[in-house]
C-alpha cells in the first residue's frame, strides 16, 4: 500500500493540473493568444473542407429518409456558414499588414479568441442538430452510421481547434448534447450505452485538449526562459569584456619596462607601478614565483601564469605571462607579455584555502591541516635532548552543555577551550580542532619532565570552571599523550596510539591524562584479536553453555539453573565470560552471542524436569535489539517450552540508558509470560527507583555481599535488608556465590528462597549434572512447533505436555 500511495498522489496531482486553469504571466498572454490564432488560422481551410466533406456524406447517405427536406435546409445553412468562415479567413490574410501592428495587443488577441469560440459554437450547434433530424426516422443501422459520423466530427473538430480550448469546448458541448438527445429519440435500447460512451468520449477529448494546451503554453514559456537566459549570459560576457584587467607589457634586453600599452577600459591607476625604466622582477615581492621570473629573464626563457605579489602600498596580485622576442637578425631585444590583475580571485582562493584548513568557529587548524603539519614534522629530525609529542584531547562533559544550555553555549565553550589551549601551549607547532569536542596539540619540549609539567598544567587549565554568559560550567578534558621517538614515524600509527592513550585516560576516570605505552598497543591488539576470533567462534560452534543449579532453601531440591557462556577456543582452551564479554559488547557481536545463548538454553531446557526454570543473562545491547522478542518467541515455540520457565536476568546497567524504552521492552517480555530478575542487586546506583517502576519477579543478592557474611556484620545487614525488601515487594530472592555451610545456614535462617554457588555446584555442561538433576534423554530431533501470528496482536506456540496453544502477546515493538 505504501508503494501505491506516491503513484496515487501523482495521478491526483495530474488530474488537478488538468482541471485548474493554466497560469500565464500577464505580459505573455497577448503573445500566446496570437500564437493560438495563428495556428488555428492556418488550419481554417482544412476545417472548412472537412466540414463540407462530412456534410456531403450526410446528405448523400440520408437524402431518402423522411427528414430529407430538413436535411437540405441543414446542409444549406452549413454551406453558408462555411463560406462565411472562408471569406473571413481570406479577408484576414488580406489585412495581414494591419493585423501585424496590433497583433500582440490585449484587446486584439482577446477579440480574435472570442470570435473563434463563437463560430465554433455555431458549427457545434449545427452538428448537434443533425442527430435530431435523422435518429427518430431511421433504422438502427443508419443510426450507427450517424454515430460514426458524429464521433469523427467530435474528434476532428477538437483536434483542429485544440490550440484554442475555448473554441474546442464551444464546439464539443453542443455536438455532444445534440447527439445524446438524438440517441434517446432513436428508440434503440442500445442507445443508452452509446449515450454513456458519448459522455466519456467527450470527457477524454476535453482532457486531451487541456493537456495539449498546457504543453503548448509550457513549451512557449520554456523557450522564453531559454531566450532570456541567453540574453543574460550575453550581457555578462559583454560586461566581462568591458571590465577586464588584462594589459600588455614589454621590456628591453635588460629586463627594463620600455612601453606599456594602457588598456582602453577600466581603472588605469593601478598600473602606475609598471612605469618605463623599472626592472620587471623588482616590481614584485620576494617569493618562489619572483625567483622563477628572475631566472627566466636571465636565461631568456618564456614563463606562463606566474602569480606575483606587487610591491608598494597598493599591493595586490598579478598574473604574468611572457616570452622572449627577437628581431629579424635573431637578436634578443627583450620580453613581451600579458599581465592580469588577480587580486580579487587570489583573495577568494586564499579564503577557500583558509576554510579548507582552519576551523571557522575557533580559528584553529582543522584535521586536514594537522595531517599536513604532522607530515612535515615527520620529515624534520628531532634535536638531540629534545622531545616531541602529540596530545589528543576530548572534552568530558560537552554533550551535557549542548543538551542543557544549547548549541550556542557549546560553541562559546569550544572557543574558550581553544584560547586556553593556545595559552597553555604557546610554543606548540600546531593546536588544532579535529571536529566536535576533539582537539590535538603537536609540540616540542626540552625533555620528559618538561612534557609532563606542560601536560599537567594544560590539564589543570582545561579542568578549571568556565563562565558562559553568567553561568559556571564544569567541563574537564581527558588527554592522551603520544611521545614521538623518531622523526619518520608513520602518521596513522601515531594517531592511533594517541587515541589509545586518550581512551585509557577516559577509562581511568576522565579529567586526567595518560601517556601511551606499548602495553596499551598490546591490549588493543589483543582486543582486536579477540573480537575477530569471536566472529569465527559463532560460525565455528566454539561456544558452549554451562549450567549452575539453584536450590530451594525450603525443600533442598534443585528448582532451576542459570546459564553461563563459555568459549572453547581452539588454541587458548576454555575461556570464561570475563575475558571476552566486554569485547563482545564493544564490537556489537554480543547480540549474536545473546541470541545464540537463548536458543541453546531453551533447546537444552527440554531435558530438564518440567518444574525447573532456566535463567539467561541479557545484555544492554540485546535489550535494544529489534530481534530479541522474535528470537525468544521462536525459540520457545520451536522447543515447546512454557514461557513461564524462562527467566531473563538483567543488571542495573541495562536500565541506565534509555530507561523508558527498556522498561517498555521488559513489560512486553513479561506479557509474553517470561520472568524478569534483577541481577547483582545493590551494586548499581538507582536500584530502589527501578524496583518502584518495574515489578521484577526476583532479586539476586550479589556474591560480594554473600562472601563476607561469615565475618562482616554490614554484609549480613545488607543481605537481610535486601531480603526484607524483596518479600515486601512480593519478589523471590536468590543469593549468589554461596560457598560455605555457614553462608547457607544464615541465608536459610533469614528466609532466602534460593541459593546458588560452588557449595551446590560449579557451572558445568548439562550432561555433567546428571548426579544432581534427573535429565531426560537427549531428543533425536527437534519438535516441530512454530510460532504463529494470530491476528495483529498475538503469537501462539505449543505448550509442553498440552495440545492447547499458549497465547503470547506481541507488542508493536516486536
C-alpha positions, -999 to 999 in steps of 0.1 A, spaced: 0 0 0 29 23 8 43 18 -27 10 26 -43 5 59 -24 31 80 -43 16 68 -76 -19 77 -64 -7 112 -53 9 117 -87 -22 108 -105 -43 131 -83 -18 159 -90 -20 153 -128 -58 155 -127 -57 186 -106 -33 202 -130 -56 194 -160 -87 208 -143 -73 241 -130 -65 270 -153 -31 274 -167 -12 304 -151 3 326 -178 24 358 -170 3 388 -178 29 402 -203 29 369 -222 -9 365 -225 -12 385 -258 18 367 -273 3 332 -265 -31 342 -278 -16 355 -310 2 321 -315 -31 303 -308 -49 324 -335 -20 319 -359 -20 282 -355 -58 278 -359 -59 303 -387 -35 281 -408 -59 252 -403 -91 272 -413 -91 259 -450 -87 223 -436 -116 229 -412 -139 242 -440 -130 213 -463 -136 187 -436 -170 202 -427 -181 203 -463 -170 167 -470 -188 154 -439 -219 174 -447 -219 160 -483 -216 124 -469 -246 131 -446 -268 145 -475 -259 116 -498 -265 90 -471 -298 102 -457 -315 120 -486 -340 92 -490 -351 94 -454 -384 111 -442 -364 141 -430 -347 149 -463 -362 184 -465 -349 193 -431 -315 178 -440 -315 200 -471 -321 231 -450 -294 220 -426 -269 214 -454 -276 248 -470 -271 265 -436 -238 246 -433 -226 257 -467 -234 293 -459 -216 291 -425 -185 275 -441 -185 301 -469 -186 329 -443 -157 313 -424 -136 310 -456 -144 346 -466 -134 358 -432 -102 339 -433 -93 354 -468 -100 389 -456 -78 383 -426 -49 374 -448 -56 404 -470 -54 427 -439 -22 410 -426 -2 442 -426 -28 460 -405 -31 430 -381 7 429 -375 5 464 -360 -18 453 -331 -10 416 -333 2 414 -297 -23 438 -282 -45 426 -254 -78 437 -270 -70 424 -305 -60 389 -294 -88 385 -269 -114 396 -296 -99 370 -320 -102 342 -295 -138 351 -287 -147 353 -324 -133 318 -330 -152 305 -299 -185 319 -312 -181 305 -346 -170 271 -332 -201 271 -310 -223 278 -341 -207 248 -360 -211 226 -330 -248 236 -328 -253 226 -365 -237 192 -359 -257 188 -327 -289 193 -347 -281 166 -372 -289 136 -349 -322 152 -341 -331 152 -378 -321 116 -385 -323 94 -354 -361 94 -349 -368 84 -386 -341 58 -394 -333 22 -385 -305 11 -361 -281 7 -390 -285 43 -401 -283 54 -365 -250 36 -362 -238 55 -393 -248 88 -377 -229 78 -345 -197 71 -366 -200 105 -384 -206 124 -352 -177 107 -334 -154 116 -362 -167 152 -362 -161 154 -325 -126 141 -327 -116 161 -359 -132 193 -347 -115 193 -313 -82 183 -329 -82 211 -354 -92 239 -330 -75 224 -299 -50 252 -296 -79 274 -286 -95 255 -257 -125 279 -256 -133 271 -292 -129 234 -287 -153 233 -257 -177 256 -276 -178 231 -305 -177 199 -284 -205 208 -259 -235 213 -283 -224 185 -306 -223 160 -277 -256 172 -262 -274 170 -296 -260 135 -302 -271 123 -268 -307 137 -273 -309 122 -307 -299 88 -293 -327 90 -268 -352 96 -297 -339 67 -316 -359 40 -297 -330 15 -298 -323 0 -263 -286 1 -270 -286 39 -274 -284 43 -236 -249 27 -237 -239 49 -266 -250 79 -246 -227 70 -217 -199 63 -242 -205 97 -258 -201 114 -224 -169 95 -217 -156 103 -252 -163 140 -248 -146 140 -213 -115 123 -228 -114 149 -257 -118 178 -232 -90 164 -210 -67 159 -240 -74 195 -252 -65 208 -217 -33 187 -217 -23 198 -252 -29 234 -244 -8 232 -212 20 216 -231 18 244 -257 20 271 -230 48 254 -211 68 250 -243 64 287 -251 74 297 -215 104 274 -216 116 288 -249 112 323 -235 132 314 -204 160 300 -225 160 331 -246 161 354 -215 190 333 -201 209 336 -233 204 374 -233 216 375 -196 247 354 -205 254 377 -234 252 408 -211 275 392 -186 300 383 -213 299 419 -226 303 433 -191 333 410 -185 349 421 -218 344 457 -208 358 453 -173 387 430 -180 420 440 -163 445 424 -188 471 446 -204 503 442 -224 539 449 -213 573 449 -229 609 452 -217 643 458 -234 672 434 -234 680 445 -198 645 435 -185 635 472 -181 600 483 -189 600 503 -222 564 506 -231 530 499 -216 500 500 -239 474 511 -214 440 494 -215 413 515 -231 387 505 -205 388 503 -167 409 519 -140 444 527 -152 458 540 -120 466 505 -106 491 500 -134 512 530 -125 538 508 -108 547 494 -142 564 526 -153 591 528 -181 626 522 -168 616 499 -139 632 464 -136 604 439 -142 614 415 -115 619 444 -90 581 452 -92 573 421 -71 579 409 -35 604 381 -29 588 347 -34 593 314 -53 574 328 -82 595 360 -82 627 339 -83 613 319 -112 606 352 -130 641 365 -124 657 332 -136 635 332 -167 645 367 -176 682 359 -171 680 328 -192 657 343 -218 631 316 -213 594 320 -216 571 318 -185 534 315 -180 508 324 -153 533 333 -126 513 346 -96 533 375 -81 526 399 -52 531 436 -62 555 458 -41 542 491 -27 514 505 -7 487 495 -32 500 459 -33 478 433 -50 485 402 -70 493 400 -107 494 370 -131 523 374 -155 529 356 -188 558 365 -212 581 352 -239 615 365 -253 613 384 -286 639 386 -313 645 409 -343 649 399 -380 685 391 -373 676 368 -345 690 393 -319 673 393 -285 656 426 -279 636 419 -247 604 403 -234 568 409 -243 538 395 -225 504 399 -208 496 409 -172 464 404 -153 452 418 -120 442 387 -100 439 404 -66 403 396 -62 405 360 -74 436 355 -52 417 367 -22 389 343 -29 414 315 -34 431 323 -1 397 324 16 388 289 2 423 276 13 417 290 48 383 274 50 398 241 39 425 242 65 410 261 95 380 256 118 356 286 112 344 286 148 377 287 168 401 297 141 423 268 149 438 245 122 415 216 113 421 179 109 434 183 73 459 210 84 470 188 113 478 159 90 499 183 68 518 196 98 524 161 110 537 150 76 561 180 76 572 173 112 578 136 103 604 148 78 621 171 104 647 154 127 643 159 165 671 178 181 693 159 205 679 161 240 645 175 230 612 157 229 583 158 205 548 147 214 512 146 201 484 154 225 449 141 218 422 158 238 385 152 243 360 172 265 343 151 291 311 170 297 305 187 264 273 169 255 257 180 287 264 216 279 249 213 244 218 195 257 211 218 287 224 252 276 220 249 238 244 247 209 254 284 210 267 279 246 285 248 233 302 269 206 312 295 232 327 267 253 347 254 224 361 289 217 372 293 254 388 258 253 407 269 222 420 301 240 431 280 270 450 256 247 468 284 229 477 299 262 489 267 278 510 256 247 523 289 233 553 273 216 533 244 201 538 236 164 501 234 160 469 235 181 441 220 161 404 213 165 395 180 149 358 184 150 331 182 177 348 184 211 382 169 200 414 188 199 451 180 192 484 196 200 518 189 184 547 204 204 584 200 212 598 204 247 631 201 265 627 166 280 602 141 296 599 162 328 590 193 308 564 174 288 548 161 320 548 196 336 532 211 304 505 184 302 497 187 339 494 224 336 473 221 305 450 196 322 446 219 353 437 248 330 412 228 310 396 213 341 390 247 357 354 260 356 342 280 326 320 311 327 295 311 298 270 340 298 269 343 335 267 306 342 295 285 356 302 253 336 324 224 347 337 206 316 370 189 321 391 172 294 408 139 290 442 139 274 461 112 256 499 118 252 519 101 225 557 108 226 573 108 192 607 90 194 618 95 158 611 120 131 600 95 104 571 77 123 541 66 104 513 92 108 485 68 110 503 48 137 510 80 157 473 90 156 461 55 166 485 55 195 474 89 207 438 78 205 445 47 226 461 69 252 430 91 253 408 61 256 428 49 286 426 84 302 388 82 299 388 47 313 408 59 343 380 83 353 382 112 329 395 147 336 430 133 336 458 124 312 476 92 301 509 87 283 509 60 256 528 28 263 534 -4 244 512 -21 268 482 -1 255 490 -12 220 493 -48 230 460 -47 248 443 -30 218 458 -57 195 447 -84 219 412 -69 220 411 -67 182 423 -104 180 396 -115 205 369 -96 185 380 -113 153 381 -147 170 346 -141 184 332 -137 150 347 -170 140 336 -186 172 299 -181 164 304 -195 129 325 -225 140 303 -235 170 331 -229 196 307 -215 222 294 -238 249 266 -233 276 273 -242 312 245 -246 338 248 -237 376 220 -252 396 198 -232 420 185 -249 451 154 -242 471 161 -235 508 127 -249 518 128 -283 500 165 -287 493 156 -296 457 172 -280 426 145 -257 411 164 -240 384 196 -233 366 215 -202 355 232 -205 321 267 -192 317 285 -190 284 320 -204 278 343 -202 248 361 -233 238 390 -216 219 409 -238 195 443 -227 208 437 -210 242 413 -236 256 383 -229 277 377 -192 283 354 -177 308 330 -148 300 351 -123 319 378 -125 291 355 -118 262 321 -105 271 333 -69 273 350 -72 239 317 -86 225 299 -56 240 323 -31 224 322 -48 190 284 -53 189 286 -91 185 271 -95 220 236 -95 203 246 -126 182 261 -143 213 230 -135 234 206 -148 207 226 -180 205 226 -184 243 188 -180 243 182 -206 216 207 -230 231 194 -227 266 158 -233 256 169 -262 234 187 -279 264 158 -270 287 138 -298 271 160 -323 291 153 -306 324 123 -315 346 92 -295 339 92 -277 373 127 -263 368 132 -227 354 161 -216 334 178 -182 337 196 -165 309 216 -132 312 206 -103 288 230 -75 279 220 -39 274 226 -41 236 205 -72 234 176 -54 252 176 -28 224 179 -54 196 148 -55 173 152 -93 170 151 -101 208 114 -107 211 111 -127 179 141 -148 189 126 -157 222 92 -165 208 106 -187 180 129 -205 205 100 -211 229 78 -224 201 105 -245 184 114 -263 217 79 -264 231 89 -246 263 64 -230 286 73 -192 287 69 -192 325 101 -214 328 123 -188 311 138 -162 334 158 -133 319 185 -118 342 194 -81 337 218 -59 356 212 -23 367 234 -11 338 207 -23 314 184 4 330 209 32 330 204 42 293 171 49 275 151 39 306 117 44 291 124 21 262 140 -5 284 110 -6 308 86 -8 278 106 -37 264 107 -55 298 69 -51 302 65 -65 267 86 -96 277 66 -101 309 33 -100 289 46 -129 269 48 -148 302 86 -146 310 101 -139 344 125 -110 349 151 -109 376 174 -81 387 210 -95 389 238 -81 412 213 -61 432 228 -34 453 259 -28 432 244 -1 410 231 34 416 194 35 415 180 1 424 152 13 445 138 36 418 138 8 393 121 -16 417 93 10 421 89 14 384 91 -22 373 77 -53 390 107 -77 389 100 -114 397 133 -119 415 162 -101 432 196 -117 432 219 -108 460 254 -101 447 281 -125 457 302 -96 470 278 -94 500 274 -131 504 311 -139 506 315 -116 536 285 -129 556 308 -151 578 328 -122 593 312 -89 583 282 -75 602 275 -49 574 272 -76 548 248 -95 569 227 -64 575 226 -56 537 216 -91 529 188 -90 555 176 -57 542 176 -69 506 156 -100 516 131 -79 535 127 -55 506 121 -84 482 95 -100 504 77 -66 509 76 -62 471 64 -99 466 96 -109 449 116 -141 453 152 -137 464 182 -157 452 217 -155 468 247 -159 445 282 -171 454 273 -194 483 305 -214 492 303 -224 528 278 -241 551 278 -211 573 266 -189 545 240 -214 535 227 -217 571 225 -179 576 207 -174 543 183 -202 551 175 -189 585 167 -154 573 143 -168 547 162 -166 514 143 -185 487 171 -200 466 208 -205 468 234 -206 440 272 -211 443 301 -235 445 286 -252 476 258 -265 455 277 -270 422 301 -253 400 289 -243 365 290 -275 343 278 -287 310 243 -301 314 255 -337 308 278 -335 339 249 -326 362 232 -360 360 241 -367 396 221 -337 407 193 -334 381 172 -361 366 179 -353 329 157 -366 301 174 -384 272 186 -361 245 159 -360 218 168 -373 184 151 -344 166 137 -310 174 99 -306 180 81 -292 150 63 -264 170 65 -230 154 54 -195 165 23 -184 145 9 -149 143 -27 -147 153 -45 -115 141 -24 -85 148 -15 -87 184 -8 -123 195 15 -153 189 6 -189 197 30 -217 205 25 -252 216 29 -257 254 47 -286 269 25 -316 276 -6 -300 261 -23 -298 228 -36 -263 236 -17 -233 223 0 -209 246 -11 -173 239 18 -149 237 11 -112 233 31 -94 206 35 -56 210 43 -31 183 80 -30 192 85 -66 180 
